[in-house]
Amino acid sequence: MGQGTKASGLAPGKVRTTIAGMVLAGPVSIDTLAARLGASPRTLQRRLKQRGMTFWALVAQCRFEIASALLRDTDLPVQTIARQVGYSTPGAFARAFAA
């Protein structure tokens, strides 16, 4: 029974939603994500790998999607958006959108 509960906590939608919240709140780490989902970091990595995903790829996708929405739907300065979604420099932000 406990196994099913943990597995549902690691559903892709739940993982992405949790990462998105972390991106907006500050620093993102696999340890924090795993704790919020009730799993160990290793279990989380293993489950993501089984689905062909990695933690950092999901973080990058979430940052990109949130930044895109903020650029499209707000009048916030680009530097503010870059900082808010966790890009370390304006150059890193620009490179994410150039790819």
TIMI-2910 file (N, C-alpha, C, CB; in pm, 1 decimal, decimal comma, always signed):
<rs>
+----------+----------+----------+----------+----------+----------+----------+----------+----------+----------+----------+----------+------+
!      n_x !      n_y !      n_z !     ca_x !     ca_y !     ca_z !      c_x !      c_y !      c_z !     cb_x !     cb_y !     cb_z ! resn !
+----------+----------+----------+----------+----------+----------+----------+----------+----------+----------+----------+----------+------+
!    +82,1 !   -118,2 !     +0,0 !     +0,0 !     +0,0 !     +0,0 !    +87,0 !   +125,3 !     +0,0 !    -93,7 !     -0,6 !   +119,9 !  Met !
!   +189,7 !   +131,4 !    +84,2 !   +279,6 !   +245,8 !    +89,4 !   +348,6 !   +269,3 !    -43,4 !   +382,5 !   +226,3 !   +197,8 !  Gly !
!   +381,6 !   +162,7 !   -114,7 !   +447,1 !   +172,4 !   -244,7 !   +359,7 !   +250,0 !   -342,4 !   +478,3 !    +32,4 !   -300,3 !  Gln !
!   +230,8 !   +220,8 !   -348,4 !   +139,3 !   +289,4 !   -438,2 !   +129,3 !   +436,7 !   -405,2 !     +2,6 !   +225,8 !   -432,4 !  Gly !
!   +129,7 !   +469,9 !   -277,8 !   +122,1 !   +609,2 !   -236,2 !   +245,3 !   +684,7 !   -282,3 !   +106,8 !   +619,6 !    -84,2 !  Thr !
!   +362,6 !   +627,0 !   -263,6 !   +484,4 !   +693,2 !   -308,4 !   +485,8 !   +707,2 !   -459,1 !   +607,3 !   +616,7 !   -261,7 !  Lys !
!   +443,1 !   +605,2 !   -530,0 !   +443,6 !   +610,3 !   -675,4 !   +353,3 !   +722,1 !   -724,8 !   +399,5 !   +476,0 !   -734,3 !  Ala !
!   +235,9 !   +740,9 !   -663,0 !   +146,1 !   +846,5 !   -707,8 !   +204,4 !   +982,8 !   -676,1 !     +8,5 !   +831,4 !   -643,2 !  Ser !
!   +282,6 !   +996,0 !   -569,7 !   +347,6 !  +1121,5 !   -536,7 !   +455,8 !  +1159,0 !   -636,8 !   +406,4 !  +1113,9 !   -398,8 !  Gly !
!   +500,8 !  +1060,5 !   -715,5 !   +605,5 !  +1086,5 !   -813,8 !   +549,4 !  +1091,2 !   -956,4 !   +714,3 !   +979,7 !   -803,9 !  Leu !
!   +419,7 !  +1110,7 !   -968,8 !   +359,2 !  +1122,8 !  -1101,0 !   +420,9 !  +1243,8 !  -1171,9 !   +203,3 !  +1136,7 !  -1090,7 !  Ala !
!   +443,9 !  +1233,4 !  -1303,4 !   +510,1 !  +1342,4 !  -1376,7 !   +445,9 !  +1479,9 !  -1355,3 !   +510,1 !  +1310,7 !  -1523,7 !  Pro !
!   +313,8 !  +1485,6 !  -1354,4 !   +247,2 !  +1614,8 !  -1333,7 !   +277,2 !  +1672,6 !  -1196,6 !    +96,9 !  +1600,1 !  -1350,9 !  Gly !
!   +277,4 !  +1588,5 !  -1095,9 !   +306,2 !  +1632,2 !   -958,7 !   +451,5 !  +1679,6 !   -947,9 !   +279,2 !  +1517,0 !   -857,5 !  Lys !
!   +543,0 !  +1607,1 !  -1011,3 !   +684,7 !  +1645,2 !  -1009,3 !   +702,0 !  +1781,7 !  -1074,8 !   +772,0 !  +1538,8 !  -1081,6 !  Val !
!   +642,9 !  +1801,6 !  -1192,8 !   +655,6 !  +1928,5 !  -1265,0 !   +593,6 !  +2044,1 !  -1186,7 !   +589,7 !  +1917,8 !  -1402,7 !  Arg !
!   +476,7 !  +2022,2 !  -1129,1 !   +410,3 !  +2126,7 !  -1051,2 !   +495,2 !  +2166,4 !   -930,8 !   +271,4 !  +2079,6 !  -1005,0 !  Thr !
!   +552,3 !  +2067,5 !   -865,6 !   +636,4 !  +2094,9 !   -748,9 !   +762,5 !  +2169,9 !   -790,1 !   +673,6 !  +1963,9 !   -677,0 !  Thr !
!   +824,5 !  +2129,7 !   -900,2 !   +943,4 !  +2200,3 !   -949,8 !   +907,4 !  +2343,6 !   -984,3 !  +1003,3 !  +2128,7 !  -1073,4 !  Ile !
!   +796,0 !  +2365,0 !  -1051,3 !   +755,0 !  +2500,7 !  -1089,5 !   +740,1 !  +2589,2 !   -966,0 !   +622,2 !  +2497,1 !  -1168,5 !  Ala !
!   +679,4 !  +2536,2 !   -861,5 !   +667,3 !  +2612,4 !   -737,2 !   +801,9 !  +2644,2 !   -675,8 !   +583,5 !  +2536,6 !   -637,8 !  Gly !
!   +894,0 !  +2548,8 !   -683,2 !  +1028,2 !  +2570,8 !   -628,8 !  +1103,1 !  +2676,5 !   -710,4 !  +1107,9 !  +2438,6 !   -626,8 !  Met !
!  +1087,5 !  +2672,4 !   -842,4 !  +1154,6 !  +2769,6 !   -930,0 !  +1113,1 !  +2910,3 !   -889,8 !  +1120,6 !  +2743,4 !  -1080,1 !  Val !
!   +985,2 !  +2930,0 !   -865,2 !   +936,0 !  +3063,0 !   -828,7 !   +972,5 !  +3102,8 !   -686,3 !   +786,5 !  +3068,4 !   -845,4 !  Leu !
!   +999,4 !  +3005,0 !   -600,9 !  +1028,4 !  +3033,4 !   -460,5 !  +1175,8 !  +3055,9 !   -431,7 !   +978,8 !  +2921,6 !   -375,8 !  Ala !
!  +1264,4 !  +3009,9 !   -518,8 !  +1406,3 !  +3025,6 !   -491,4 !  +1487,8 !  +2909,7 !   -543,5 !  +1429,1 !  +3041,1 !   -344,4 !  Gly !
!  +1596,0 !  +2877,1 !   -473,0 !  +1684,9 !  +2771,2 !   -519,1 !  +1612,9 !  +2636,6 !   -532,4 !  +1802,3 !  +2757,5 !   -424,0 !  Pro !
!  +1656,7 !  +2560,8 !   -631,8 !  +1596,7 !  +2430,9 !   -661,9 !  +1702,8 !  +2323,4 !   -640,6 !  +1540,3 !  +2426,4 !   -808,4 !  Val !
!  +1664,9 !  +2218,2 !   -567,7 !  +1757,3 !  +2105,4 !   -550,9 !  +1679,1 !  +1975,8 !   -553,0 !  +1837,9 !  +2117,9 !   -419,0 !  Ser !
!  +1746,9 !  +1870,8 !   -595,4 !  +1680,7 !  +1740,1 !   -599,6 !  +1648,9 !  +1691,4 !   -458,9 !  +1768,7 !  +1637,2 !   -672,6 !  Ile !
!  +1732,1 !  +1727,4 !   -361,5 !  +1705,4 !  +1685,8 !   -223,5 !  +1574,9 !  +1746,7 !   -172,8 !  +1822,1 !  +1726,4 !   -131,4 !  Asp !
!  +1555,6 !  +1876,2 !   -199,7 !  +1433,1 !  +1943,7 !   -156,3 !  +1312,1 !  +1888,4 !   -229,0 !  +1443,5 !  +2094,3 !   -179,5 !  Thr !
!  +1325,4 !  +1868,0 !   -359,7 !  +1214,4 !  +1812,8 !   -437,5 !  +1176,0 !  +1674,9 !   -384,4 !  +1251,8 !  +1804,3 !   -587,2 !  Leu !
!  +1274,8 !  +1589,9 !   -364,3 !  +1247,7 !  +1454,9 !   -315,0 !  +1176,2 !  +1460,6 !   -179,9 !  +1378,8 !  +1374,2 !   -303,0 !  Ala !
!  +1222,4 !  +1546,5 !    -90,7 !  +1158,8 !  +1557,5 !    +40,8 !  +1013,5 !  +1602,5 !    +27,4 !  +1236,6 !  +1655,7 !   +130,3 !  Ala !
!   +987,7 !  +1698,0 !    -60,7 !   +850,4 !  +1746,3 !    -80,0 !   +759,8 !  +1638,6 !   -139,6 !   +850,3 !  +1869,5 !   -170,4 !  Arg !
!   +818,2 !  +1548,1 !   -215,6 !   +739,9 !  +1440,9 !   -277,9 !   +736,5 !  +1313,5 !   -193,8 !   +796,1 !  +1409,2 !   -414,8 !  Leu !
!   +806,9 !  +1315,2 !    -80,6 !   +806,3 !  +1198,7 !     +7,7 !   +887,1 !  +1081,6 !    -43,3 !   +667,4 !  +1154,4 !    +30,1 !  Gly !
!   +997,9 !  +1112,3 !   -111,2 !  +1083,4 !  +1006,9 !   -166,7 !  +1228,4 !  +1041,0 !   -135,4 !  +1061,7 !   +991,0 !   -321,3 !  Ala !
!  +1315,6 !   +944,8 !   -155,9 !  +1458,1 !   +973,6 !   -144,1 !  +1505,9 !  +1032,2 !   -276,7 !  +1539,5 !   +844,8 !   -106,2 !  Ser !
!  +1614,2 !  +1109,8 !   -274,3 !  +1667,3 !  +1162,5 !   -400,3 !  +1699,0 !  +1052,3 !   -500,4 !  +1792,1 !  +1244,3 !   -374,0 !  Pro !
!  +1753,6 !   +941,9 !   -453,8 !  +1788,6 !   +831,1 !   -543,9 !  +1664,3 !   +770,0 !   -608,4 !  +1866,0 !   +722,8 !   -467,4 !  Arg !
!  +1559,1 !   +750,8 !   -528,6 !  +1434,1 !   +697,2 !   -583,5 !  +1376,6 !   +792,4 !   -687,3 !  +1331,1 !   +672,4 !   -471,3 !  Thr !
!  +1378,5 !   +920,2 !   -656,8 !  +1328,4 !  +1019,8 !   -751,4 !  +1407,9 !  +1014,7 !   -881,5 !  +1335,2 !  +1161,0 !   -690,1 !  Leu !
!  +1539,9 !  +1012,6 !   -872,2 !  +1623,2 !  +1004,8 !   -993,1 !  +1592,9 !   +879,0 !  -1073,5 !  +1771,9 !  +1008,1 !   -955,8 !  Gln !
!  +1577,4 !   +768,4 !  -1005,1 !  +1549,7 !   +640,9 !  -1072,2 !  +1414,5 !   +646,1 !  -1143,9 !  +1551,6 !   +524,4 !   -970,3 !  Arg !
!  +1312,7 !   +699,2 !  -1077,6 !  +1179,7 !   +707,6 !  -1139,1 !  +1180,5 !   +803,8 !  -1258,4 !  +1075,2 !   +753,2 !  -1034,9 !  Arg !
!  +1251,5 !   +913,8 !  -1247,0 !  +1260,9 !  +1006,4 !  -1360,4 !  +1331,4 !   +939,5 !  -1477,9 !  +1335,8 !  +1135,4 !  -1319,5 !  Leu !
!  +1439,1 !   +868,9 !  -1448,5 !  +1513,3 !   +800,0 !  -1553,7 !  +1426,3 !   +697,0 !  -1624,2 !  +1637,3 !   +732,8 !  -1495,9 !  Lys !
!  +1343,3 !   +625,9 !  -1548,8 !  +1252,0 !   +527,6 !  -1607,7 !  +1157,1 !   +593,0 !  -1707,7 !  +1171,7 !   +457,2 !  -1498,0 !  Gln !
!  +1129,1 !   +719,6 !  -1686,9 !  +1039,7 !   +793,8 !  -1776,4 !  +1116,6 !   +874,2 !  -1881,2 !   +950,6 !   +887,3 !  -1695,3 !  Arg !
!  +1248,9 !   +852,7 !  -1887,3 !  +1330,5 !   +922,8 !  -1985,5 !  +1353,7 !  +1069,6 !  -1952,5 !  +1266,8 !   +912,1 !  -2119,7 !  Gly !
!  +1348,6 !  +1103,9 !  -1824,0 !  +1365,1 !  +1242,4 !  -1780,5 !  +1481,4 !  +1253,2 !  -1683,3 !  +1235,8 !  +1295,0 !  -1715,6 !  Met !
!  +1531,5 !  +1374,4 !  -1670,3 !  +1629,0 !  +1403,4 !  -1565,4 !  +1579,0 !  +1523,1 !  -1485,4 !  +1771,1 !  +1431,2 !  -1625,5 !  Thr !
!  +1623,8 !  +1532,0 !  -1363,4 !  +1584,7 !  +1642,1 !  -1276,7 !  +1618,9 !  +1776,4 !  -1340,0 !  +1652,4 !  +1629,2 !  -1140,6 !  Phe !
!  +1743,1 !  +1793,0 !  -1383,1 !  +1784,6 !  +1922,9 !  -1435,3 !  +1717,6 !  +1958,3 !  -1566,5 !  +1932,9 !  +1925,5 !  -1453,3 !  Trp !
!  +1684,6 !  +1859,6 !  -1648,6 !  +1609,6 !  +1887,4 !  -1771,6 !  +1469,3 !  +1937,8 !  -1736,9 !  +1601,1 !  +1760,3 !  -1861,0 !  Ala !
!  +1406,9 !  +1879,0 !  -1636,4 !  +1274,9 !  +1925,0 !  -1593,3 !  +1281,8 !  +2065,5 !  -1535,8 !  +1216,0 !  +1829,3 !  -1490,0 !  Leu !
!  +1386,2 !  +2093,8 !  -1458,7 !  +1403,2 !  +2228,4 !  -1403,5 !  +1417,4 !  +2329,1 !  -1517,4 !  +1526,9 !  +2234,6 !  -1309,2 !  Val !
!  +1500,1 !  +2296,6 !  -1615,7 !  +1520,1 !  +2387,2 !  -1729,6 !  +1389,1 !  +2409,7 !  -1804,9 !  +1627,1 !  +2330,7 !  -1825,4 !  Ala !
!  +1311,4 !  +2303,1 !  -1826,0 !  +1182,2 !  +2316,9 !  -1894,8 !  +1087,5 !  +2406,7 !  -1816,6 !  +1117,8 !  +2179,3 !  -1916,2 !  Gln !
!  +1080,2 !  +2384,9 !  -1686,2 !   +991,8 !  +2466,5 !  -1602,4 !  +1034,7 !  +2612,7 !  -1603,9 !   +990,7 !  +2413,7 !  -1458,3 !  Cys !
!  +1164,2 !  +2637,2 !  -1590,0 !  +1213,2 !  +2775,5 !  -1594,5 !  +1176,0 !  +2841,8 !  -1726,4 !  +1365,6 !  +2779,5 !  -1574,5 !  Arg !
!  +1197,5 !  +2769,7 !  -1836,4 !  +1168,4 !  +2822,8 !  -1968,2 !  +1019,0 !  +2853,4 !  -1983,2 !  +1213,7 !  +2724,1 !  -2076,1 !  Phe !
!   +934,2 !  +2760,8 !  -1941,7 !   +790,0 !  +2779,5 !  -1954,0 !   +739,5 !  +2894,9 !  -1868,7 !   +717,9 !  +2652,4 !  -1915,7 !  Glu !
!   +788,4 !  +2905,4 !  -1746,0 !   +747,2 !  +3014,4 !  -1657,4 !   +796,6 !  +3147,5 !  -1713,2 !   +801,3 !  +2992,3 !  -1513,7 !  Ile !
!   +922,4 !  +3152,4 !  -1754,9 !   +978,3 !  +3275,9 !  -1809,8 !   +902,1 !  +3317,7 !  -1935,7 !  +1128,4 !  +3258,1 !  -1841,3 !  Ala !
!   +869,1 !  +3222,2 !  -2021,0 !   +792,9 !  +3252,6 !  -2142,6 !   +658,4 !  +3315,6 !  -2108,2 !   +771,6 !  +3125,3 !  -2226,0 !  Ser !
!   +590,6 !  +3257,0 !  -2010,6 !   +460,3 !  +3310,6 !  -1969,5 !   +474,7 !  +3451,0 !  -1910,5 !   +393,6 !  +3216,9 !  -1866,8 !  Ala !
!   +575,9 !  +3471,2 !  -1828,9 !   +596,0 !  +3604,0 !  -1769,6 !   +631,9 !  +3707,8 !  -1875,2 !   +705,7 !  +3598,6 !  -1663,2 !  Leu !
!   +713,3 !  +3669,8 !  -1972,5 !   +747,1 !  +3762,6 !  -2080,9 !   +623,7 !  +3798,2 !  -2163,2 !   +855,1 !  +3701,9 !  -2171,7 !  Leu !
!   +541,2 !  +3700,0 !  -2187,7 !   +423,1 !  +3718,3 !  -2271,0 !   +311,8 !  +3793,6 !  -2196,8 !   +371,8 !  +3583,0 !  -2318,4 !  Arg !
!   +293,9 !  +3762,8 !  -2068,2 !   +174,2 !  +3808,0 !  -1997,3 !   +195,3 !  +3919,9 !  -1896,3 !   +114,4 !  +3693,9 !  -1928,1 !  Asp !
!   +318,6 !  +3965,9 !  -1880,5 !   +344,1 !  +4074,3 !  -1785,0 !   +429,9 !  +4181,8 !  -1850,5 !   +413,3 !  +4020,3 !  -1657,2 !  Thr !
!   +443,3 !  +4291,1 !  -1780,6 !   +531,5 !  +4399,4 !  -1825,1 !   +659,8 !  +4403,5 !  -1742,3 !   +458,8 !  +4534,5 !  -1816,3 !  Asp !
!   +690,2 !  +4295,3 !  -1673,6 !   +810,9 !  +4290,4 !  -1591,6 !   +934,6 !  +4303,1 !  -1679,6 !   +816,2 !  +4159,6 !  -1510,0 !  Leu !
!  +1037,1 !  +4373,1 !  -1629,9 !  +1162,7 !  +4380,3 !  -1705,3 !  +1225,1 !  +4241,4 !  -1720,0 !  +1261,9 !  +4476,1 !  -1635,9 !  Pro !
!  +1295,1 !  +4220,4 !  -1829,8 !  +1357,4 !  +4091,7 !  -1858,9 !  +1450,6 !  +4050,0 !  -1744,9 !  +1434,9 !  +4098,4 !  -1991,7 !  Val !
!  +1528,1 !  +4143,2 !  -1691,9 !  +1620,9 !  +4109,5 !  -1582,9 !  +1546,2 !  +4058,8 !  -1459,6 !  +1706,0 !  +4231,8 !  -1545,5 !  Gln !
!  +1430,7 !  +4117,4 !  -1432,0 !  +1350,5 !  +4073,6 !  -1317,4 !  +1299,3 !  +3932,0 !  -1339,5 !  +1232,5 !  +4169,8 !  -1293,3 !  Thr !
!  +1251,3 !  +3904,5 !  -1458,5 !  +1201,5 !  +3770,5 !  -1490,7 !  +1315,3 !  +3669,4 !  -1482,1 !  +1137,4 !  +3767,8 !  -1631,8 !  Ile !
!  +1429,3 !  +3703,7 !  -1538,6 !  +1544,8 !  +3612,4 !  -1534,7 !  +1580,7 !  +3577,8 !  -1391,0 !  +1666,9 !  +3675,3 !  -1606,0 !  Ala !
!  +1585,5 !  +3678,7 !  -1306,6 !  +1620,2 !  +3658,1 !  -1165,2 !  +1510,9 !  +3577,3 !  -1094,6 !  +1640,9 !  +3794,4 !  -1093,6 !  Arg !
!  +1385,2 !  +3608,0 !  -1124,7 !  +1273,1 !  +3542,9 !  -1056,9 !  +1267,0 !  +3393,7 !  -1086,2 !  +1142,6 !  +3608,1 !  -1097,5 !  Gln !
!  +1304,4 !  +3351,9 !  -1205,5 !  +1296,3 !  +3209,7 !  -1238,5 !  +1428,0 !  +3135,7 !  -1219,7 !  +1250,3 !  +3193,4 !  -1380,1 !  Val !
!  +1529,6 !  +3205,5 !  -1168,4 !  +1651,0 !  +3137,5 !  -1125,8 !  +1764,9 !  +3131,5 !  -1224,7 !  +1617,7 !  +3003,9 !  -1088,9 !  Gly !
!  +1760,2 !  +3210,7 !  -1331,6 !  +1876,5 !  +3215,6 !  -1421,1 !  +1984,3 !  +3296,2 !  -1350,6 !  +1840,2 !  +3278,7 !  -1561,6 !  Tyr !
!  +2106,5 !  +3245,5 !  -1353,8 !  +2214,1 !  +3307,1 !  -1276,6 !  +2259,5 !  +3440,0 !  -1334,4 !  +2331,3 !  +3213,4 !  -1268,6 !  Ser !
!  +2248,8 !  +3455,2 !  -1465,1 !  +2290,4 !  +3579,9 !  -1529,7 !  +2195,9 !  +3610,2 !  -1646,3 !  +2438,6 !  +3570,4 !  -1579,4 !  Thr !
!  +2189,5 !  +3735,4 !  -1689,0 !  +2110,3 !  +3766,2 !  -1808,1 !  +2158,9 !  +3688,4 !  -1930,8 !  +2115,2 !  +3916,0 !  -1836,5 !  Pro !
!  +2289,1 !  +3661,3 !  -1937,6 !  +2343,5 !  +3583,3 !  -2048,9 !  +2290,3 !  +3440,8 !  -2050,3 !  +2495,0 !  +3581,1 !  -2042,0 !  Gly !
!  +2280,1 !  +3379,6 !  -1933,2 !  +2224,7 !  +3243,1 !  -1923,0 !  +2078,3 !  +3244,2 !  -1965,5 !  +2238,6 !  +3187,4 !  -1777,5 !  Ala !
!  +2007,5 !  +3347,2 !  -1927,7 !  +1867,5 !  +3362,5 !  -1966,5 !  +1856,0 !  +3375,5 !  -2117,4 !  +1804,8 !  +3484,6 !  -1897,4 !  Phe !
!  +1938,3 !  +3459,8 !  -2175,8 !  +1936,7 !  +3480,0 !  -2321,8 !  +1970,0 !  +3350,8 !  -2394,9 !  +2036,2 !  +3590,3 !  -2362,4 !  Ala !
!  +2068,7 !  +3276,5 !  -2346,6 !  +2106,2 !  +3149,5 !  -2410,6 !  +1991,9 !  +3048,2 !  -2405,1 !  +2231,3 !  +3090,7 !  -2343,2 !  Arg !
!  +1916,3 !  +3048,1 !  -2297,9 !  +1803,0 !  +2954,8 !  -2285,3 !  +1698,1 !  +2983,1 !  -2393,2 !  +1738,8 !  +2965,4 !  -2144,1 !  Ala !
!  +1683,1 !  +3108,9 !  -2427,4 !  +1582,3 !  +3144,6 !  -2528,2 !  +1638,0 !  +3142,0 !  -2669,6 !  +1525,8 !  +3282,0 !  -2499,0 !  Phe !
!  +1768,1 !  +3136,6 !  -2683,4 !  +1829,1 !  +3131,3 !  -2816,8 !  +1831,2 !  +2989,5 !  -2871,3 !  +1971,1 !  +3187,4 !  -2812,9 !  Ala !
!  +1824,9 !  +2891,8 !  -2782,2 !  +1834,5 !  +2750,8 !  -2823,4 !  +1710,0 !  +2703,8 !  -2894,3 !  +1860,2 !  +2662,2 !  -2703,6 !  Ala !
+----------+----------+----------+----------+----------+----------+----------+----------+----------+----------+----------+----------+------+
</rs>
